[in-house]
């Protein structure tokens, strides 16, 4: 039972990171201050992808 809840947390974390990445990347077109975070986007995308793959 614990393993199953652990997988849900990992999957939820991956979805959360993906959502944050999508929101921030969408804001880069509208908010110039967000463009300074462009070095952070690949790291966030990798973390989200890894978390999502760990669920499978």
N, C-alpha and C positions, 0 to 999 in steps of 0.2 A: 504494500500500500504506500509506503514512504517513497519508493522509487517512482511511482506514478505521479505523485504530487511534485516531486523534484523535476520531472520532465515538464510538467505544466508550468512551473516557474521558469524554466529555461526557455520554453516556447513563448511564454508571455514576455519575457525579457527581450527575446529576439524581435517580437512584434513591436514592442515599445521602442526599441532602438531603431527599427525600420521606420516607424511613424515619425520619430524625432528627425531622422535623416531626411525623410520626404518633406517634412514641414520646413526645415532649415534650408534645404536646397530650393524649395519653392519660394522662400522669402528672399533669396539672393537677387531675384529679379526686381523686387520692390523696395527692399531695405538695404541701402548701401553699407550699413554697419555690419551686416551679416556676411558680406563678402570677405571680410577679414578672417573668417573662420574656415576658409576654403581648404586649409591644410588639415583641418580636423575631419572633414567629410569622408575621405577614404578610410580613415581609421574606424569611424562610426559605421560605415557601410560594411567593412570587414567583420566587425564585431557582430552586427545584426545577422549577416550571412552565416557566420559560424554558429551562433546561437540557434538559428533556425535549422541548420543542418544537424546539429546535435540532437534535435528532437526526432529525427528520422532514423 
